[in-house]
Amino acid sequence: MTVLVASDLDRTLIYSSAALGLTMPDAEAPRLLCVEVHESKPLSYMTETAAGLLAELSADPSVVFVPTTTRTRKQYQRIRFPGRPARYAICANGGQLLVDGVPDRDWRRAVAARLERECAPLEDVHAHLLASADPAWLRKTRVAEDLFAYLVVERALVPDEWLKSLAEWAEARGWTVSLQGRKIYAVPRPLTKSAAMREVARRTGATATLAAGDSLLDADLLLAADRAWRPGHGELADAGWTAPSVTALATAGVLAGEEIVRAFGGAVATLGA
């Protein structure tokens, strides 16, 4: 059988220095492998154990490993995972399906058509973000792949009331709001990782799907998989979110990433038994 393993990246498989969540004495900390460099500086890490387990998993001919992220294609392509390169990758929260690193044009056209039918225009949402954000805590604004927008903020200064109001405004227009670290995302509701995962499963003939993720934007992905895991940190953990097919881990930080890769391997072994 073919098993598709779709995993979110940031704060699920890979971690910035600020997100490592190491609580043990320095002498007992796990060895780390840098898997992303940005502007000539190390940016994201896995434990060496997690990296080895992922290399073993991706080498298994019965496994289709699919990195699945809200990152743009350019941001994704900075990452260098150990092991065999992934043939498929899902970027821009499902808006881009990469095949051997190249965007699939048919998938992008299908996504664009659905967003046009079901959601308020990106231009309107971006304009609202700019008009309503306070310069006291707003640091950057970005539009990703002409699909969604996000703000980079000083999180401690952003009022919870503003976030709630933004979420309500967006929902009425077919959009979703998600807070991930210092970024506030506004994403069209039909733009989902799960839809792209199903497309990869169809193309590869996968008979089982496994998934992992930490944010509200990952919830649809976890629900669509046969089995899924979420770490003990992030939006889903903060909300106490779970589902019958989702294992809620207690482990947080980079060690949760290691536990997730180990769980993927164990599930693949069980399915193949």
Residue pairs with C-beta under 8 A, 6 or more apart in sequence:
1 62
1 207
1 208
1 271
1 272
2 62
2 63
2 64
2 204
2 205
2 206
2 207
2 208
3 62
3 63
3 64
3 206
3 207
3 208
3 209
3 210
3 267
3 268
3 271
3 272
4 63
4 64
4 66
4 197
4 200
4 201
4 204
4 206
4 208
4 209
4 210
5 57
5 63
5 64
5 65
5 66
5 209
5 210
5 211
5 264
5 268
6 66
6 68
6 90
6 193
6 197
6 200
6 209
6 210
6 211
6 221
6 225
7 13
7 65
7 66
7 67
7 68
7 211
7 212
7 213
7 260
7 264
8 68
8 69
8 193
8 212
8 213
8 214
8 215
8 218
8 221
9 67
9 68
9 69
9 71
9 76
9 79
10 16
10 19
10 44
10 69
10 70
10 71
10 180
10 181
11 19
11 180
11 181
11 214
11 215
11 231
11 233
11 234
12 212
12 213
12 214
12 218
12 231
12 234
12 256
12 257
12 260
13 46
13 50
13 54
13 67
13 212
13 257
13 260
13 261
14 35
14 36
14 44
14 45
14 46
14 79
14 257
15 21
15 44
15 45
15 46
15 253
15 254
15 257
16 43
16 44
16 45
17 45
18 181
19 181
19 253
19 254
20 32
20 45
20 253
20 254
21 233
21 252
21 253
21 254
21 255
21 256
22 29
22 30
22 253
22 254
23 253
30 47
30 48
30 49
30 254
30 255
30 258
31 47
31 48
32 45
32 46
32 47
32 48
32 254
33 45
33 46
33 47
33 48
33 51
33 82
34 42
34 43
34 44
34 45
35 44
35 45
35 46
35 51
35 79
35 80
35 81
35 82
36 42
36 43
36 44
36 78
36 79
36 80
37 43
37 78
38 78
43 78
44 79
45 254
46 54
46 254
46 257
46 258
47 254
47 255
47 257
47 258
49 258
50 254
50 257
50 258
50 261
50 262
51 81
51 82
52 82
53 258
53 261
53 262
53 265
54 65
54 81
54 82
54 83
54 261
55 82
55 83
55 84
56 83
56 265
57 63
57 65
57 83
57 261
57 264
57 265
57 268
58 65
58 81
58 83
58 84
58 86
59 83
59 84
60 268
62 268
62 272
63 268
64 87
64 88
64 200
64 204
64 206
65 83
65 84
65 86
66 86
66 88
66 89
66 90
66 197
66 200
67 76
67 79
67 81
67 86
67 89
67 90
68 89
68 90
68 193
68 196
68 197
68 211
68 213
68 221
69 75
69 76
69 89
69 90
69 91
69 93
70 91
70 92
70 93
70 144
70 180
70 185
70 187
70 215
70 217
71 91
71 92
72 91
72 92
72 96
72 144
72 145
73 91
73 92
73 96
73 98
73 103
73 145
75 91
76 89
76 91
76 98
77 101
87 99
87 100
88 97
88 98
88 99
88 200
88 203
88 204
89 97
89 98
89 101
90 96
90 97
90 98
90 193
90 196
90 197
90 200
91 97
91 98
91 145
92 144
92 145
92 147
92 148
92 191
93 147
93 148
93 185
93 187
93 191
93 192
93 193
93 217
94 111
94 191
94 192
94 193
94 194
94 195
94 196
94 197
95 108
95 111
95 145
95 147
95 148
95 191
96 103
96 104
96 107
96 108
96 145
96 147
97 103
97 104
97 107
97 108
97 196
97 199
97 200
98 104
107 196
107 199
111 147
111 190
111 191
114 190
115 147
115 188
115 190
115 191
118 174
118 188
118 189
118 190
119 173
119 174
119 175
119 188
119 189
119 190
120 173
120 174
120 175
122 143
122 146
122 147
122 148
122 149
122 188
124 173
125 149
125 170
125 173
125 175
125 186
126 141
126 143
126 149
126 186
128 169
129 141
129 149
129 151
129 166
129 186
130 141
132 162
132 165
132 166
133 141
133 151
133 153
134 157
134 162
136 157
137 153
137 154
137 157
137 158
138 151
138 152
138 153
139 151
139 152
139 153
139 154
139 182
140 151
140 152
141 149
141 150
141 151
141 152
142 149
142 150
142 151
142 152
143 149
144 150
147 187
147 188
147 191
148 185
148 186
148 187
148 188
148 191
149 185
149 186
150 183
150 184
150 185
150 186
151 183
151 184
152 182
152 183
153 182
153 183
153 184
154 182
155 179
155 181
155 182
158 184
163 177
163 179
163 184
166 177
166 184
166 186
167 176
167 177
170 176
170 177
170 186
174 188
174 189
174 190
175 186
175 187
175 188
175 189
176 185
176 186
176 187
176 188
176 189
176 216
176 217
177 184
177 185
177 186
177 187
178 184
178 185
178 187
178 215
178 216
178 217
178 235
179 185
179 235
180 215
180 217
180 234
180 235
185 217
187 217
192 220
192 221
193 213
193 217
193 218
193 220
193 221
194 220
194 221
194 223
194 224
197 209
197 211
197 221
197 224
197 225
198 224
200 206
201 209
208 226
208 271
209 224
209 225
209 226
209 227
210 225
210 226
210 227
210 228
210 264
210 267
210 268
211 218
211 221
211 222
211 224
211 225
211 227
211 228
211 229
212 218
212 222
212 228
212 229
212 230
212 231
212 260
212 263
212 264
213 219
213 221
213 222
213 228
213 230
213 236
214 230
214 231
214 233
214 234
214 235
214 236
214 237
215 234
215 235
215 236
216 235
216 236
216 239
216 241
218 230
218 236
219 236
219 241
221 228
222 228
222 229
222 230
222 236
222 243
222 245
222 246
223 243
223 245
223 246
225 245
226 245
227 245
227 247
227 267
228 243
228 245
228 246
228 247
229 246
229 247
229 248
229 249
229 259
229 260
229 263
230 236
230 237
230 241
230 242
230 246
230 247
230 248
230 249
231 237
231 249
231 251
231 252
231 253
231 256
231 257
231 259
231 260
232 248
232 249
232 250
232 251
232 252
232 256
233 252
233 253
233 256
235 241
236 242
237 248
237 252
242 248
247 263
249 256
249 259
249 260
251 259
